[in-house]
Amino acid sequence: AEARAFDGDVARLMSKSSVGALEKPKLTLEGPKVKPAKKTDVEIRAQRWFGMKSSEMDQNAKYTLALIANRDAIDPKRHYKKEARKPGKMPTLFQVGEVVNSSTDFYSGRLTRKERKPNLAQEILSDDRLRPYIKSKFDG
């Protein structure tokens, strides 16, 4: 009776043990590991910018980006940090959005329908506050 109890204890203990070091490793026939293709510069930048797609570069986008790059020449009372990119080089990853006004700014901070223009360049040129400065600076 004691021998059976001893065999049962051994069997129970052996089921919990691991003898992986004593087993022969399984051989698998796999080909050489193929390195993934290198990502292009655009793909890497898109990955860093959370998958942002590059926008279409039309005339309005060119005007908007040129205005943003030269915004320090438009308003004399604002000073901006210099941009890190090379002059004349347009960014490939950008998005242009529209500011949605809240209902609380109905009288104070919104543009009327007459003041709204199709692009940023026309909006700046039609601004009454900046018109005298732009005229004196650029018309000579």
ChimeraX attribute file (.defattr): number of C-alpha atoms within 10 A of each C-alpha:
attribute: neighborCount
match mode: 1-to-1
recipient: residues
	/A:1	5
	/A:2	7
	/A:3	8
	/A:4	9
	/A:5	10
	/A:6	11
	/A:7	11
	/A:8	12
	/A:9	12
	/A:10	11
	/A:11	11
	/A:12	11
	/A:13	10
	/A:14	11
	/A:15	9
	/A:16	8
	/A:17	8
	/A:18	9
	/A:19	8
	/A:20	8
	/A:21	7
	/A:22	7
	/A:23	8
	/A:24	7
	/A:25	8
	/A:26	6
	/A:27	6
	/A:28	6
	/A:29	6
	/A:30	6
	/A:31	6
	/A:32	6
	/A:33	6
	/A:34	6
	/A:35	6
	/A:36	6
	/A:37	6
	/A:38	8
	/A:39	9
	/A:40	9
	/A:41	9
	/A:42	13
	/A:43	14
	/A:44	12
	/A:45	16
	/A:46	16
	/A:47	12
	/A:48	10
	/A:49	12
	/A:50	8
	/A:51	12
	/A:52	14
	/A:53	16
	/A:54	13
	/A:55	13
	/A:56	12
	/A:57	13
	/A:58	8
	/A:59	9
	/A:60	13
	/A:61	17
	/A:62	14
	/A:63	15
	/A:64	15
	/A:65	19
	/A:66	15
	/A:67	16
	/A:68	13
	/A:69	16
	/A:70	14
	/A:71	14
	/A:72	15
	/A:73	14
	/A:74	18
	/A:75	13
	/A:76	11
	/A:77	7
	/A:78	9
	/A:79	10
	/A:80	9
	/A:81	6
	/A:82	9
	/A:83	9
	/A:84	6
	/A:85	10
	/A:86	8
	/A:87	8
	/A:88	8
	/A:89	8
	/A:90	14
	/A:91	13
	/A:92	14
	/A:93	15
	/A:94	16
	/A:95	11
	/A:96	9
	/A:97	6
	/A:98	5
	/A:99	7
	/A:100	7
	/A:101	11
	/A:102	9
	/A:103	8
	/A:104	9
	/A:105	10
	/A:106	11
	/A:107	9
	/A:108	7
	/A:109	10
	/A:110	16
	/A:111	13
	/A:112	9
	/A:113	7
	/A:114	6
	/A:115	11
	/A:116	13
	/A:117	14
	/A:118	8
	/A:119	12
	/A:120	17
	/A:121	16
	/A:122	13
	/A:123	12
	/A:124	16
	/A:125	15
	/A:126	14
	/A:127	12
	/A:128	9
	/A:129	11
	/A:130	14
	/A:131	14
	/A:132	10
	/A:133	14
	/A:134	18
	/A:135	11
	/A:136	9
	/A:137	11
	/A:138	8
	/A:139	7
	/A:140	6
